[in-house]
Amino acid sequence: MTETLFALVSTYGLWVVAASAFLSCLAFPIPTAVVMLAAGAFSAAGDLVFWQVLGTAWLAAVAGDQTGFHLGRWGGPPLIAAIARRSGRAGLIARAEETVRRWGGLGVFLSTWLFAPLGPWVNLIAGAARLERWRFTLWDVAGETIWVTAYITLGFAFGTRLDELTALVTDWSGLFASAGAALILVILIALKLRRGRGAGRP
């Protein structure tokens, strides 16, 4: 699969980068991180232009998120319920709903890079929940900037060891997300304890 993706990026360049970034933000099961690593590596080799790769991936990712958000606004809660029933992703959708309810725009930001599997569902939920467009866009743009820049720059810097880098990123992505979730849980507990001490004071 990885070799096939490398060959597609080598042959079709920016078209593959754009399509994978856009479609992955709509919950299509595409390993876009691998595509961006490969595109970064090919730009380091001179086969692609770095700033074009970066701009294409970023624009496509933001466009995909915006499409999901507006689909959520158009379909509302009935669309979300239908997708949950038919897709078998009820668990992910429930987590996305909790993320938007608890964190709002910050949840959108985190879902674009730290908790990327939640991203497409958070986009839909944010739209259905009528999160303000400007707030969604602001946090989404910030998050996608981190996501796209990180992977393409890694590919550019370590492209000569692309196979090892791809395996490493794949193995570490789950660990990174788990560490992020643990950090957020610690912050929530600390805030709750702080509020509790404040409420107990005369």
C-alpha distance (Angstrom), angle and dihedral (degrees) to the residues before:
residue distance angle dihedral
M1 . . .
T2 3.81 . .
E3 3.80 92.7 .
T4 3.81 89.9 49.8
L5 3.81 90.9 53.1
F6 3.80 91.2 49.0
A7 3.81 89.9 51.7
L8 3.81 91.9 48.9
V9 3.80 92.2 50.9
S10 3.80 90.5 46.9
T11 3.81 92.0 50.6
Y12 3.81 103.9 36.7
G13 3.81 101.8 22.7
L14 3.79 116.5 -178.8
W15 3.81 93.8 14.6
V16 3.81 90.6 64.8
V17 3.80 91.8 44.3
A18 3.81 91.7 51.7
A19 3.80 95.8 44.2
S20 3.80 94.8 47.3
A21 3.81 94.4 46.8
F22 3.80 92.9 47.0
L23 3.80 97.5 44.6
S24 3.81 95.7 43.0
C25 3.81 88.4 58.3
L26 3.81 86.7 58.3
A27 3.83 92.3 55.1
F28 3.81 97.4 -97.5
P29 3.84 106.8 149.6
I30 3.80 97.3 -115.4
P31 3.85 121.1 142.4
T32 3.79 93.0 -131.4
A33 3.80 92.7 166.1
V34 3.81 88.8 64.8
V35 3.81 90.9 47.6
M36 3.80 91.4 52.1
L37 3.79 92.3 47.2
A38 3.79 89.4 52.0
A39 3.81 92.5 46.5
G40 3.79 90.0 51.0
A41 3.79 90.5 50.4
F42 3.81 92.5 49.1
S43 3.79 90.2 49.9
A44 3.80 89.6 53.2
A45 3.81 88.2 52.9
G46 3.81 91.0 51.1
D47 3.82 96.1 -111.4
L48 3.81 91.8 111.4
V49 3.80 133.1 23.5
F50 3.81 113.4 -109.2
W51 3.80 98.4 -141.0
Q52 3.80 91.4 46.5
V53 3.80 91.2 52.2
L54 3.79 90.9 47.5
G55 3.80 94.2 47.3
T56 3.80 94.6 44.4
A57 3.80 94.6 50.1
W58 3.80 92.4 45.0
L59 3.81 95.3 48.5
A60 3.81 92.4 45.5
A61 3.81 92.8 48.6
V62 3.80 93.1 48.9
A63 3.82 90.2 46.1
G64 3.81 90.4 51.2
D65 3.80 92.0 49.9
Q66 3.78 91.5 47.8
T67 3.80 90.8 50.0
G68 3.79 91.0 52.6
F69 3.80 91.5 46.6
H70 3.80 93.5 51.8
L71 3.79 91.9 45.0
G72 3.80 86.6 55.7
R73 3.80 91.6 49.8
W74 3.80 90.9 48.4
G75 3.81 97.2 46.0
G76 3.79 99.0 32.6
P77 3.82 123.7 -172.4
P78 3.85 93.3 -29.9
L79 3.81 89.9 62.0
I80 3.80 91.5 48.8
A81 3.81 91.4 49.5
A82 3.81 91.5 49.3
I83 3.81 92.5 49.7
A84 3.81 91.1 48.1
R85 3.82 91.0 53.0
R86 3.78 97.1 45.7
S87 3.79 104.6 34.1
G88 3.79 100.8 51.9
R89 3.81 88.6 -128.9
A90 3.80 97.3 111.9
G91 3.81 91.2 126.1
L92 3.79 94.1 52.9
I93 3.80 91.3 44.7
A94 3.81 91.3 51.1
R95 3.81 89.7 51.9
A96 3.80 90.0 48.5
E97 3.81 90.7 51.0
E98 3.79 90.3 51.4
T99 3.81 91.0 47.6
V100 3.81 92.7 53.6
R101 3.80 93.7 41.9
R102 3.80 94.4 49.8
W103 3.80 101.9 33.7
G104 3.81 107.9 21.4
G105 3.80 110.8 -173.8
L106 3.79 92.6 2.9
G107 3.80 88.4 57.9
V108 3.80 89.1 55.3
F109 3.80 89.7 51.4
L110 3.81 94.1 50.3
S111 3.80 93.5 45.2
T112 3.80 93.0 58.5
W113 3.80 94.6 63.2
L114 3.81 117.0 -5.0
F115 3.81 97.3 44.9
A116 3.81 97.4 22.1
P117 3.85 96.8 161.9
L118 3.82 87.4 64.5
G119 3.80 93.6 49.8
P120 3.83 101.5 92.3
W121 3.79 91.7 45.5
V122 3.79 93.4 46.3
N123 3.81 88.3 53.8
L124 3.80 91.3 55.1
I125 3.80 93.9 43.0
A126 3.81 92.5 47.8
G127 3.79 89.6 53.6
A128 3.80 94.0 46.2
A129 3.81 90.6 47.4
R130 3.81 89.5 53.8
L131 3.79 95.3 -120.6
E132 3.79 106.7 -179.5
R133 3.81 111.8 -89.1
W134 3.80 93.7 -131.9
R135 3.81 91.9 51.1
F136 3.79 93.2 48.1
T137 3.81 91.5 47.2
L138 3.80 94.3 47.2
W139 3.80 94.9 51.6
D140 3.80 93.2 38.5
V141 3.79 93.9 53.1
A142 3.80 91.2 48.8
G143 3.79 92.7 49.7
E144 3.80 96.3 45.2
T145 3.80 89.5 50.1
I146 3.80 89.1 59.9
W147 3.82 94.5 43.2
V148 3.80 97.5 47.5
T149 3.80 96.7 39.1
A150 3.80 93.5 48.8
Y151 3.80 97.3 52.8
I152 3.79 98.3 39.5
T153 3.80 92.3 46.4
L154 3.81 90.8 49.3
G155 3.79 89.8 51.9
F156 3.80 90.9 47.8
A157 3.81 93.8 48.7
F158 3.80 98.7 42.7
G159 3.79 102.3 25.1
T160 3.79 93.8 128.4
R161 3.81 87.8 67.1
L162 3.79 96.8 40.6
D163 3.80 97.3 142.0
E164 3.80 92.6 52.8
L165 3.80 92.0 43.4
T166 3.81 92.3 51.3
A167 3.80 91.9 50.8
L168 3.80 91.3 46.5
V169 3.80 94.5 49.4
T170 3.81 91.2 46.9
D171 3.80 91.7 51.4
W172 3.78 95.0 44.3
S173 3.81 98.9 44.4
G174 3.79 93.4 78.8
L175 3.79 91.9 44.6
F176 3.80 90.9 49.3
A177 3.81 92.1 51.0
S178 3.81 91.5 47.4
A179 3.81 90.9 50.7
G180 3.80 89.9 49.7
A181 3.80 91.7 50.0
A182 3.80 90.7 49.5
L183 3.81 91.0 50.4
I184 3.80 92.0 50.7
L185 3.82 90.5 48.5
V186 3.80 90.5 52.6
I187 3.82 90.4 50.1
L188 3.82 91.5 49.9
I189 3.80 92.2 49.8
A190 3.81 91.2 48.0
L191 3.82 91.9 50.2
K192 3.80 91.6 47.8
L193 3.80 92.2 50.1
R194 3.79 90.5 47.5
R195 3.82 91.7 51.9
G196 3.78 89.4 47.6
R197 3.80 92.6 53.9
G198 3.80 90.1 46.2
A199 3.82 92.0 51.8
G200 3.79 91.0 50.0
R201 3.79 95.0 57.5
P202 3.84 117.4 99.1
